[in-house]
Amino acid sequence: MPRRATSPDELLSQSEALALSGLEFMQKILDGTNPGPPIGATMGYTLHSVDEGSCVFRGAPQFNVTNPMGTVHGGWYGTLLDSAMACAVMTRVPRGSVYTTLEYKVNILRSIPLGMQIDCIGTADHVGRSTGVAHGEIRGVEDGKLYATGSTTCIVMKIT
């Protein structure tokens, strides 16, 4: 079961993180060996599954992520898609390298009802020496409807 870091001391050091491939890093978050990101608690989602080239986060938006109109804020969609798409890229990053998002785009197709469980699926399309590209979608777990799509470009950097 994934767990979340509650202080900076719980996160892996750079040398510990660089000793793992991106896939190993993500698998260790999924099995609870290593802590997941604190932002998951803030935004109401957790890592649900991971495989080479794909990553799924599951969550349900709550009132704390609404805009003044009481609907889910666009930043929630963007944060969730950025997490899933970038982590899909990470699953193909080799030991000794890191990545970060360069840019991402979100298309919101319909409003997600508060409390409705969704899956955010990230899929890596290409990961090379210096660039990773992925796409993602947010779908309702129960209704299967597509609520948003996204795309991203990440930079991959060799550290060691």
C-alpha positions in Angstrom: 0.0 0.0 0.0 1.5 3.4 -0.9 2.4 5.8 1.9 3.1 9.5 1.7 6.1 11.4 3.0 5.1 13.8 5.8 8.5 15.5 6.1 11.5 16.2 3.9 13.6 13.7 6.0 11.4 10.8 4.7 12.2 11.4 1.0 15.0 9.5 -0.6 18.4 11.2 -0.9 19.6 12.0 -4.4 22.2 9.2 -4.2 19.5 6.7 -3.1 17.2 7.8 -5.9 19.9 7.7 -8.5 20.7 4.1 -7.6 17.3 3.0 -8.8 15.9 3.0 -12.3 12.7 5.1 -12.7 10.6 1.9 -12.9 12.2 0.6 -9.6 11.6 4.0 -8.0 7.9 3.9 -8.9 7.5 0.3 -7.9 8.9 1.0 -4.5 6.4 3.8 -4.0 3.6 1.5 -5.0 4.6 -1.3 -2.6 5.1 1.2 0.3 8.9 0.7 0.6 9.5 4.3 -0.4 7.2 7.2 0.4 5.1 8.8 -2.3 4.8 12.6 -2.8 3.1 14.7 -0.2 1.1 16.5 -2.9 -1.1 13.3 -3.2 -2.6 14.0 0.2 -3.2 17.6 -0.7 -4.9 16.8 -4.0 -6.6 13.5 -2.9 -5.0 10.9 -5.1 -2.5 8.0 -4.8 -0.5 5.8 -7.0 -2.7 2.9 -8.1 -0.6 0.9 -10.6 2.7 1.2 -12.4 4.3 -0.7 -15.3 7.0 0.1 -17.8 5.7 3.0 -19.8 2.5 3.5 -17.8 1.3 4.9 -14.5 -2.1 5.2 -13.0 -3.2 7.4 -10.1 -6.6 7.0 -8.5 -8.4 9.7 -6.6 -11.6 11.6 -6.0 -11.8 15.4 -5.9 -13.2 16.9 -2.7 -14.5 20.4 -1.8 -10.9 21.6 -1.0 -10.0 21.5 -4.7 -12.9 23.5 -6.0 -13.0 27.0 -7.6 -15.3 29.8 -6.4 -18.2 28.3 -8.5 -17.9 25.0 -6.5 -16.6 22.9 -9.4 -13.3 21.1 -9.6 -10.5 23.6 -10.3 -8.6 23.2 -13.6 -5.4 23.0 -11.6 -6.5 19.7 -10.1 -6.9 18.2 -13.5 -3.5 19.6 -14.5 -1.7 18.4 -11.4 -3.1 14.9 -11.7 -2.3 14.6 -15.4 1.2 16.0 -14.9 1.8 13.4 -12.2 0.6 10.4 -14.2 2.2 11.5 -17.5 5.6 12.4 -16.0 5.7 9.3 -13.9 5.0 7.2 -17.0 8.1 8.8 -18.5 10.0 8.1 -15.3 9.3 4.4 -15.6 11.6 4.4 -18.6 14.4 6.6 -17.1 17.6 4.6 -16.4 19.6 4.5 -13.2 21.7 7.6 -12.8 19.3 9.8 -14.6 16.5 12.2 -13.5 13.7 13.9 -15.4 11.4 16.8 -15.0 8.4 18.2 -16.8 9.2 20.8 -19.5 5.7 21.6 -20.6 2.2 20.0 -20.5 -1.2 20.6 -22.0 -4.6 19.8 -20.6 -8.0 19.5 -22.3 -10.9 19.4 -19.9 -13.9 17.7 -21.5 -16.4 17.7 -18.7 -16.7 18.5 -15.0 -15.9 15.7 -12.5 -18.5 15.4 -9.8 -17.1 15.9 -6.3 -16.3 12.6 -4.6 -16.4 10.6 -7.8 -13.5 8.2 -8.1 -11.3 8.6 -11.2 -8.3 7.0 -12.7 -5.6 9.2 -14.3 -3.7 7.1 -16.8 -0.3 8.2 -18.1 1.3 6.5 -21.0 4.9 7.1 -22.3 5.0 7.5 -26.1 8.8 8.0 -26.3 11.7 8.2 -23.8 15.2 8.8 -25.2 18.5 10.1 -23.8 17.3 13.6 -23.3 13.5 13.8 -24.0 10.4 12.0 -22.9 6.9 12.4 -24.4 3.7 11.1 -22.9 -0.1 11.4 -23.0 -2.7 11.0 -20.4 -6.4 10.8 -19.7 -8.7 11.1 -16.7 -11.6 8.5 -16.7 -14.3 7.8 -14.3 -13.8 4.4 -12.5 -17.5 3.6 -12.4 -18.8 5.3 -15.6 -15.7 4.9 -17.8 -16.3 8.4 -19.2 -13.4 10.5 -20.4 -13.2 13.7 -18.4 -9.8 15.2 -19.5 -6.8 14.5 -21.7 -3.3 15.8 -21.7 0.2 15.6 -23.2 3.6 16.4 -21.9 7.3 16.7 -22.8 9.9 16.0 -20.2 13.6 16.5 -20.1 15.8 13.5 -19.1 19.2 14.3 -17.6 22.1 11.9 -16.8 23.5 12.8 -13.4 26.1 10.1 -12.9 
